[in-house]
Amino acid sequence: MRRVFVTNLALVLVLNLLVKPFYILGIDAAVQGRAGTEAYGGYAALLSLSFLLNILLDVGITNWNTRHVAQNTGTMHAQFNGVIVVRALLVVLYAVVMAIAALVLGYRGGELELLAVLVLNQALVASILYLRSNIAGAQKFAQDSMLSVLDRVLLIGICAWLLWGRGQDAPFPIIWFAYAQTAAYAITALVALSVVVKHVGFPKPRWDPLFIREVLRQCAPYALLVLLMTFYYRTDTVMLERLLPDGKLHAGIYAQGFRFFEAFNMLGFLLAGLLLPMFSRMLKHGEDIAPLSGLAVRLVIAGTVAVAVIGSFYAKPVMDLRYHEHTVDSAPAFAVLIWSFVAVCVTYVFGTLLTASGDLRTLNRMAAGGMVLNIILNLVFIPRYQAVGAAWAGLITQGLMAIVQAVIAARRFHLRPSPRQVGAVLGYAGALIALAWLAKARDLSLPLAAVVLSMAAVGMAAVAGLLPLSGLRSLLIERRTY
C-alpha cells in the first residue's frame, strides 16, 4: 500500500502543482486586481459564509461514502441510487437556509445576487466531491486525480479570456467570476458523473425513507465534524468583514495572504483524500498502518516546514510577486498563516486516520473545542490586530488541533516516535530556520533564496530521515500487491 500511496501522491502533486498554483496566484489574484480589493473582499466574505453552511449540502456523506465504498465496493451501485435522492433534498435545504442567513446578516441587493450564484456553485462542488468519493473509494486514484484539476483547468480558460481576451482595461464585475465558476463546475460534474456511471450503471434514483434515515444517521457524526472544522477554518474572513468598520478592505487584505496559504493547503487536502480510502481498507483487513502513516508524516513535515520557513522569511517579496497594493499589510498576515500550513497538513494525516477508524466522537470533541477557541481568539485579536490577528487565531487553533490529534492517534495505534526521530525533526526545522535567517541577512533575493533553501531542505531532510530516498526507491520498484 505504501507503493500505491507514493505513486498516486506523485501523480496528484504533479497535476495540482501544474494547475492550481497558476489558478490561485494567476487567475484568482488577477480577478482581485481587476475587480478591486474592496469588491473582492465582499466576495470573499460571502464565499466564506457559503462555506460555513455548506455542510447542509453534504451532512458528512462524502467522507462516509469514501470509507464505506473502500470497505464494501460491491454495494456501490445500490448505495449510489439512494444517495442521489438525499443529496437533491439537501440542495434545497441549503439554499433556503442560506437565504435566511443572508437576510439576517443584513445582505441586500447585489450581494444577494452574488450569494445566489455562490450557493449554486457550492451545490455543484459538493456533487463533484461526492462523485469523486465513489471513484476514490473504488481505488481508482488516477481517475480521481484527473478530476481533481479539471474544474480549475476549465476555469483558467474561461477567466483568462474574460480578463485578458477582451482587453486589459475592460471592466470585470466580480459576479462574472462567480458565473465562470458555475460553468467550470457544471462541466466537471458531468464528466465525473460519466466516470461513475461506467462503474455503477446509469443512475436510477429511488425514494426509500428507511434508507434516507439510515444514511443520515450514519453520516451525522461526519457532518458535525465537517461543520465544526469549517467554522474554525472559515470564520476569520466573515468576522473581519463584520467586526471592523472598513471590514471589506481588511477582508480583502487578509485574502491576499490567505490565497497563498490556500494554494499550498489544497495539496494537503488532496493528501487526505488519498489517505482516507487507503487507511479505511487497511484497517478493515487488520493491516499495520504504522509504515504508511509514518511515511506520510515524514513527507508532510519535510515539505511543509520548508514552505513555511521560506514563506515566513520572505513574506513581503512573496506578496510583491502578485500584488501591487496593500502588500505591506498582507505580508505579516501571510507570514503567520503559512505556519498554519504545517499544522493543517499534520491533521490531514492523523485526523484522516482517526476518521478511517470511525472515531468520530473524539474528533468532534476536538473540533468543537477548536471552533470555540478560534471564535474567542478572533473576537480578541481582530479588533486590535486586524488581518494579523485573524492569522494568529488560526495558527494557534490549528497548532493545538494538530498536537492533540497526533497524540491521540499515537496512543490509539501505538505510533511511538523515538527520541531520535523527534530530535531529527527539531534539528531539521532549526537548521532550516537558521539558514533562512542567514539568507535574509545576506540579502539574497527571493528566487535565489528559494532555490538554495529548497535544495538544502532536500539534503537535510534526507540526513534527518524525513526523506528516506532509499526507501522510496524500493517502494517504487517493488511488486504491486494491491
C-alpha positions as CSV (number, residue, x, y, z in Angstrom):
1,M,0.0,0.0,0.0
2,R,2.9,2.3,0.6
3,R,3.9,2.0,-3.1
4,V,0.3,2.8,-4.2
5,F,0.4,5.8,-1.9
6,V,3.8,7.1,-3.2
7,T,2.9,6.7,-6.9
8,N,-0.5,8.3,-6.6
9,L,0.7,11.0,-4.4
10,A,3.3,11.9,-7.0
11,L,0.6,12.0,-9.7
12,V,-1.7,14.2,-7.6
13,L,1.2,16.6,-6.8
14,V,2.3,16.9,-10.4
15,L,-1.2,17.6,-11.7
16,N,-2.1,20.0,-9.0
17,L,1.3,21.8,-9.0
18,L,0.9,22.4,-12.7
19,V,-2.6,23.8,-12.4
20,K,-3.8,25.1,-9.1
21,P,-1.0,27.5,-8.2
22,F,-1.4,29.2,-11.5
23,Y,-5.2,29.4,-10.9
24,I,-4.9,30.9,-7.4
25,L,-1.9,33.1,-8.0
26,G,-2.6,34.0,-11.6
27,I,-6.3,34.0,-12.2
28,D,-7.8,34.5,-8.7
29,A,-5.3,37.2,-7.9
30,A,-5.8,38.9,-11.2
31,V,-9.6,38.9,-10.6
32,Q,-9.0,40.8,-7.3
33,G,-6.7,43.3,-9.1
34,R,-9.2,43.9,-11.8
35,A,-12.4,44.0,-9.7
36,G,-10.7,45.9,-6.8
37,T,-9.7,44.8,-3.3
38,E,-12.9,46.0,-1.7
39,A,-15.2,44.3,-4.2
40,Y,-13.1,41.1,-3.8
41,G,-13.3,41.4,-0.1
42,G,-17.1,41.5,-0.2
43,Y,-17.0,38.4,-2.5
44,A,-14.5,36.6,-0.1
45,A,-16.8,37.3,2.9
46,L,-19.8,35.9,1.0
47,L,-17.8,32.9,-0.1
48,S,-16.8,32.2,3.5
49,L,-20.4,32.5,4.5
50,S,-21.4,29.9,1.9
51,F,-18.6,27.6,3.2
52,L,-19.8,27.9,6.8
53,L,-23.2,26.4,6.0
54,N,-22.3,24.1,3.1
55,I,-22.3,21.1,5.5
56,L,-26.0,21.1,4.8
57,L,-25.2,20.1,1.2
58,D,-23.2,17.1,2.3
59,V,-24.0,16.2,6.0
60,G,-20.9,14.1,6.0
61,I,-22.0,11.9,3.1
62,T,-18.7,12.3,1.1
63,N,-16.4,11.1,3.9
64,W,-18.8,8.4,5.0
65,N,-19.2,7.2,1.4
66,T,-15.4,7.1,0.7
67,R,-14.9,4.9,3.8
68,H,-17.9,2.7,3.1
69,V,-17.1,2.2,-0.6
70,A,-13.4,1.4,0.2
71,Q,-14.5,-1.3,2.6
72,N,-17.6,-2.5,0.7
73,T,-17.0,-1.8,-3.0
74,G,-19.7,-4.3,-4.1
75,T,-22.5,-2.2,-2.6
76,M,-21.6,1.0,-4.5
77,H,-24.4,0.6,-7.2
78,A,-27.3,0.3,-4.8
79,Q,-26.0,2.9,-2.5
80,F,-25.4,5.4,-5.3
81,N,-29.1,5.3,-6.4
82,G,-30.4,6.0,-2.9
83,V,-27.9,8.7,-2.0
84,I,-28.5,11.0,-5.0
85,V,-32.1,11.5,-3.8
86,V,-30.8,12.5,-0.4
87,R,-28.4,15.0,-2.0
88,A,-31.2,16.6,-4.1
89,L,-33.2,17.3,-0.9
90,L,-30.1,18.7,0.8
91,V,-29.5,21.2,-2.0
92,V,-33.0,22.6,-1.4
93,L,-32.4,22.8,2.3
94,Y,-29.1,24.5,1.9
95,A,-30.5,27.2,-0.5
96,V,-33.3,28.0,1.9
97,V,-31.1,28.2,5.0
98,M,-28.5,30.4,3.1
99,A,-31.2,32.8,2.0
100,I,-32.4,33.2,5.6
101,A,-28.9,33.6,7.0
102,A,-28.0,36.3,4.4
103,L,-31.1,38.3,5.2
104,V,-30.5,38.1,9.0
105,L,-26.9,39.3,8.5
106,G,-28.1,42.3,6.5
107,Y,-27.1,41.4,3.0
108,R,-29.2,43.0,0.3
109,G,-29.4,43.8,-3.4
110,G,-26.4,42.8,-5.5
111,E,-24.9,40.9,-2.6
112,L,-27.8,38.6,-2.6
113,E,-27.5,38.0,-6.3
114,L,-23.8,37.2,-5.9
115,L,-24.6,34.9,-3.0
116,A,-27.2,33.0,-5.0
117,V,-24.6,32.2,-7.6
118,L,-22.2,31.1,-4.9
119,V,-24.9,28.8,-3.5
120,L,-25.3,27.1,-6.8
121,N,-21.5,26.8,-7.1
122,Q,-21.3,25.1,-3.7
123,A,-24.0,22.7,-4.7
124,L,-22.0,21.7,-7.8
125,V,-18.8,21.4,-5.9
126,A,-20.5,19.1,-3.3
127,S,-21.8,17.0,-6.1
128,I,-18.3,16.7,-7.7
129,L,-16.8,15.7,-4.4
130,Y,-19.5,13.0,-3.8
131,L,-19.0,11.6,-7.3
132,R,-15.2,11.6,-6.7
133,S,-15.7,9.8,-3.4
134,N,-17.1,6.8,-5.3
135,I,-14.1,6.8,-7.6
136,A,-11.5,7.1,-4.8
137,G,-13.3,4.6,-2.6
138,A,-13.1,2.1,-5.5
139,Q,-9.3,2.8,-5.5
140,K,-9.4,4.4,-9.0
141,F,-6.9,7.0,-7.9
142,A,-5.6,8.0,-11.3
143,Q,-9.1,9.0,-12.5
144,D,-9.8,10.8,-9.3
145,S,-6.5,12.8,-9.7
146,M,-7.5,13.9,-13.2
147,L,-10.9,15.1,-11.9
148,S,-9.3,17.0,-9.1
149,V,-7.8,19.5,-11.5
150,L,-10.4,19.5,-14.3
151,D,-12.6,22.3,-12.9
152,R,-9.5,24.6,-12.4
153,V,-8.3,23.9,-16.0
154,L,-11.7,24.9,-17.3
155,L,-11.9,28.0,-15.0
156,I,-8.4,29.1,-16.1
157,G,-9.5,29.1,-19.7
158,I,-12.8,30.9,-19.1
159,C,-11.3,33.6,-16.8
160,A,-8.2,34.1,-19.0
161,W,-10.5,35.2,-21.8
162,L,-12.6,37.4,-19.6
163,L,-9.6,39.0,-18.0
164,W,-7.2,39.4,-21.0
165,G,-9.1,38.4,-24.1
166,R,-11.3,41.5,-24.1
167,G,-8.5,44.0,-23.4
168,Q,-6.6,45.0,-20.3
169,D,-8.9,47.9,-19.5
170,A,-12.2,46.1,-20.0
171,P,-14.4,46.0,-16.8
172,F,-14.6,42.9,-14.8
173,P,-17.6,42.8,-12.4
174,I,-16.9,40.3,-9.6
175,I,-20.1,38.4,-10.3
176,W,-18.6,37.3,-13.7
177,F,-16.0,35.4,-11.7
178,A,-18.8,33.5,-9.9
179,Y,-20.6,32.7,-13.2
180,A,-17.3,31.4,-14.7
181,Q,-17.0,29.0,-11.7
182,T,-20.6,27.8,-12.4
183,A,-19.7,26.9,-16.0
184,A,-16.5,25.1,-14.9
185,Y,-18.1,23.2,-12.1
186,A,-21.1,22.1,-14.2
187,I,-18.9,20.6,-16.9
188,T,-16.7,18.8,-14.3
189,A,-19.8,17.4,-12.6
190,L,-21.0,15.9,-15.9
191,V,-17.6,14.4,-16.6
192,A,-17.4,12.9,-13.0
193,L,-20.9,11.5,-13.4
194,S,-20.0,9.8,-16.7
195,V,-17.0,8.2,-14.9
196,V,-19.2,6.9,-12.1
197,V,-21.8,5.6,-14.5
198,K,-19.2,3.4,-16.1
199,H,-18.7,1.7,-12.7
200,V,-22.3,1.6,-11.4
201,G,-24.5,2.0,-14.4
202,F,-26.9,4.8,-15.2
203,P,-28.4,6.2,-12.0
204,K,-31.9,5.2,-11.1
205,P,-33.0,7.4,-8.2
206,R,-35.1,5.6,-5.7
207,W,-37.2,7.1,-2.9
208,D,-36.6,5.0,0.3
209,P,-37.4,6.8,3.6
210,L,-35.8,4.0,5.6
211,F,-32.6,4.2,3.6
212,I,-32.6,8.0,3.8
213,R,-32.9,7.9,7.6
214,E,-30.2,5.3,7.9
215,V,-27.8,7.3,5.7
216,L,-28.4,10.5,7.6
217,R,-28.0,8.6,10.9
218,Q,-24.6,7.1,9.9
219,C,-23.4,10.4,8.4
220,A,-24.4,12.7,11.3
221,P,-21.0,12.4,13.1
222,Y,-19.2,13.1,9.8
223,A,-21.5,16.1,9.2
224,L,-20.9,17.5,12.7
225,L,-17.1,17.1,12.3
226,V,-17.1,19.0,8.9
227,L,-19.3,21.7,10.3
228,L,-17.2,22.4,13.3
229,M,-13.9,22.3,11.4
230,T,-15.4,24.7,8.7
231,F,-16.3,27.1,11.4
232,Y,-12.9,27.4,12.9
233,Y,-11.3,27.4,9.4
234,R,-13.6,29.9,7.7
235,T,-14.9,32.3,10.3
236,D,-11.9,34.6,10.1
237,T,-12.9,36.3,6.9
238,V,-16.5,36.8,7.9
239,M,-15.5,38.1,11.3
240,L,-13.0,40.6,9.7
241,E,-15.7,41.9,7.4
242,R,-18.4,42.1,10.1
243,L,-16.3,43.3,13.1
244,L,-14.3,46.2,11.6
245,P,-15.7,49.5,10.2
246,D,-13.8,49.0,7.0
247,G,-14.2,45.3,7.1
248,K,-14.4,44.6,3.4
249,L,-11.0,46.2,2.9
250,H,-9.4,44.2,5.7
251,A,-11.0,41.0,4.4
252,G,-9.5,41.7,1.0
253,I,-6.1,42.3,2.6
254,Y,-6.4,39.1,4.5
255,A,-7.4,37.3,1.3
256,Q,-4.1,38.2,-0.3
257,G,-2.1,36.3,2.3
258,F,-4.8,33.6,2.6
259,R,-4.7,32.9,-1.1
260,F,-1.1,31.7,-1.0
261,F,-1.8,29.6,2.1
262,E,-4.8,28.1,0.4
263,A,-2.8,27.3,-2.7
264,F,-0.5,25.1,-0.6
265,N,-3.3,23.8,1.6
266,M,-5.0,22.2,-1.4
267,L,-2.1,19.8,-1.6
268,G,-2.8,18.7,2.0
269,F,-6.5,18.3,1.2
270,L,-5.6,16.0,-1.7
271,L,-3.3,14.1,0.6
272,A,-6.2,13.4,3.0
273,G,-8.4,12.3,0.0
274,L,-5.7,9.8,-0.9
275,L,-5.1,8.5,2.6
276,L,-8.7,8.0,3.7
277,P,-9.6,5.1,1.3
278,M,-6.2,3.5,1.9
279,F,-6.4,3.7,5.7
280,S,-10.1,2.5,5.6
281,R,-9.2,-0.6,3.6
282,M,-6.1,-1.4,5.6
283,L,-7.9,-1.1,8.9
284,K,-10.7,-3.3,7.8
285,H,-8.2,-6.0,6.8
286,G,-6.3,-5.6,10.1
287,E,-3.1,-4.4,8.4
288,D,-0.4,-2.4,10.2
289,I,-0.9,1.3,9.3
290,A,2.3,2.4,11.0
291,P,4.5,2.2,7.9
292,L,2.1,4.2,5.7
293,S,1.3,6.8,8.4
294,G,4.9,7.2,9.3
295,L,5.9,7.7,5.7
296,A,3.1,10.3,5.2
297,V,4.1,12.2,8.3
298,R,7.7,12.4,7.4
299,L,7.0,13.6,3.9
300,V,4.5,16.2,5.2
301,I,7.0,17.6,7.8
302,A,9.8,17.7,5.3
303,G,7.7,19.6,2.7
304,T,5.6,21.9,4.8
305,V,8.3,23.1,7.1
306,A,10.4,24.1,4.1
307,V,7.5,26.0,2.6
308,A,6.7,27.7,5.9
309,V,10.3,28.8,6.5
310,I,10.7,30.3,3.0
311,G,7.2,31.9,3.2
312,S,7.6,33.5,6.6
313,F,11.1,34.9,6.0
314,Y,10.3,36.2,2.5
315,A,6.6,37.2,3.1
316,K,6.9,40.7,1.6
317,P,8.7,39.5,-1.6
318,V,6.1,36.7,-2.0
319,M,3.3,39.2,-1.8
320,D,5.0,41.5,-4.2
321,L,5.2,38.7,-6.7
322,R,1.5,39.0,-7.3
323,Y,0.1,42.2,-5.8
324,H,0.7,45.9,-6.2
325,E,-1.5,47.2,-3.3
326,H,-1.6,46.6,0.4
327,T,1.4,44.2,0.4
328,V,2.9,45.8,3.4
329,D,-0.3,44.9,5.3
330,S,-0.9,41.4,3.9
331,A,2.7,40.2,4.2
332,P,2.7,40.0,8.1
333,A,-0.6,38.0,8.0
334,F,0.8,35.6,5.4
335,A,4.0,35.1,7.4
336,V,1.8,33.8,10.2
337,L,-0.7,31.9,8.0
338,I,1.9,29.9,6.2
339,W,2.9,28.2,9.5
340,S,-0.7,27.0,9.8
341,F,0.0,25.0,6.6
342,V,2.3,22.8,8.7
343,A,-0.3,22.2,11.4
344,V,-3.2,21.6,8.9
345,C,-1.2,19.0,7.0
346,V,-0.3,17.1,10.1
347,T,-4.1,17.0,10.9
348,Y,-4.7,15.7,7.4
349,V,-2.7,12.6,8.3
350,F,-3.7,11.9,11.9
351,G,-7.3,13.3,11.5
352,T,-7.8,11.2,8.4
353,L,-6.5,8.1,10.3
354,L,-9.0,8.7,13.1
355,T,-11.8,9.2,10.6
356,A,-10.9,6.0,8.8
357,S,-11.1,4.2,12.1
358,G,-14.6,5.6,12.8
359,D,-13.6,7.5,15.9
360,L,-15.8,10.5,15.1
361,R,-16.7,11.2,18.7
362,T,-13.2,12.1,19.7
363,L,-12.7,14.2,16.5
364,N,-16.0,16.1,17.1
365,R,-15.0,17.0,20.7
366,M,-11.7,18.3,19.5
367,A,-13.3,20.2,16.6
368,A,-15.9,21.8,19.0
369,G,-13.1,23.0,21.2
370,G,-11.2,24.3,18.2
371,M,-14.3,26.2,17.0
372,V,-14.9,27.9,20.3
373,L,-11.2,28.7,20.8
374,N,-11.0,30.2,17.3
375,I,-14.0,32.4,17.7
376,I,-12.8,33.7,21.0
377,L,-9.4,34.4,19.7
378,N,-10.8,36.2,16.6
379,L,-13.0,38.4,18.9
380,V,-10.0,39.3,20.9
381,F,-7.4,39.7,18.1
382,I,-9.3,41.1,15.1
383,P,-10.3,44.5,16.7
384,R,-6.7,45.1,17.8
385,Y,-4.6,43.5,15.1
386,Q,-7.0,43.2,12.1
387,A,-5.7,40.6,9.5
388,V,-2.7,39.6,11.5
389,G,-4.9,38.9,14.5
390,A,-7.1,36.6,12.4
391,A,-3.9,34.8,11.2
392,W,-2.7,34.3,14.7
393,A,-6.1,33.0,15.8
394,G,-5.9,30.4,13.0
395,L,-2.4,29.4,13.8
396,I,-3.0,28.8,17.5
397,T,-6.1,26.8,16.8
398,Q,-4.7,24.7,14.0
399,G,-1.5,24.1,16.0
400,L,-3.3,22.8,19.1
401,M,-5.6,20.6,16.9
402,A,-2.5,19.1,15.2
403,I,-0.8,18.3,18.5
404,V,-3.9,16.8,20.1
405,Q,-4.8,14.6,17.1
406,A,-1.2,13.4,16.8
407,V,-1.1,12.4,20.5
408,I,-4.5,10.6,20.3
409,A,-3.6,8.7,17.1
410,A,-0.2,7.7,18.5
411,R,-1.8,6.2,21.6
412,R,-4.6,4.6,19.7
413,F,-2.5,2.9,17.0
414,H,0.8,2.5,19.0
415,L,2.7,5.0,16.8
416,R,5.6,5.8,19.1
417,P,8.2,8.1,17.6
418,S,11.7,7.6,19.1
419,P,13.6,10.4,20.8
420,R,16.0,10.3,17.9
421,Q,13.1,10.9,15.4
422,V,11.8,13.8,17.4
423,G,15.3,15.3,17.6
424,A,15.7,14.9,13.9
425,V,12.5,16.8,13.2
426,L,13.6,19.6,15.6
427,G,17.1,19.7,14.2
428,Y,15.8,19.8,10.6
429,A,13.4,22.7,11.4
430,G,16.1,24.6,13.4
431,A,18.7,24.2,10.8
432,L,16.4,25.4,8.0
433,I,15.3,28.4,10.0
434,A,19.0,29.3,10.7
435,L,19.8,29.0,7.1
436,A,16.8,31.2,6.1
437,W,17.9,33.8,8.6
438,L,21.4,33.8,7.1
439,A,20.0,34.1,3.6
440,K,17.9,37.0,4.7
441,A,20.8,38.7,6.4
442,R,22.9,38.3,3.3
443,D,20.0,40.0,1.4
444,L,19.5,37.1,-1.0
445,S,16.6,37.6,-3.5
446,L,13.5,35.5,-3.2
447,P,14.3,33.4,-6.3
448,L,17.8,32.6,-5.2
449,A,16.9,32.0,-1.6
450,A,14.0,29.7,-2.7
451,V,16.4,27.6,-4.8
452,V,19.1,27.5,-2.1
453,L,16.7,26.7,0.8
454,S,14.8,24.1,-1.2
455,M,18.0,22.2,-2.1
456,A,19.2,22.5,1.4
457,A,15.8,21.2,2.7
458,V,16.0,18.1,0.5
459,G,19.5,17.3,1.7
460,M,18.8,18.0,5.4
461,A,15.5,16.0,5.2
462,A,17.4,13.0,3.8
463,V,20.0,13.3,6.5
464,A,17.3,13.6,9.2
465,G,15.5,10.6,7.9
466,L,12.4,12.6,6.9
467,L,13.0,11.8,3.2
468,P,14.1,8.2,3.1
469,L,15.4,8.2,-0.5
470,S,16.5,4.5,-0.5
471,G,13.1,3.5,1.0
472,L,11.2,5.4,-1.6
473,R,13.3,3.9,-4.4
474,S,12.5,0.4,-3.1
475,L,8.8,1.2,-2.9
476,L,8.7,2.3,-6.5
477,I,10.3,-0.8,-7.8
478,E,8.6,-3.4,-5.6
479,R,5.9,-5.6,-7.0
480,R,2.4,-4.1,-6.6
481,T,0.3,-6.2,-4.3
482,Y,-2.9,-4.1,-4.2
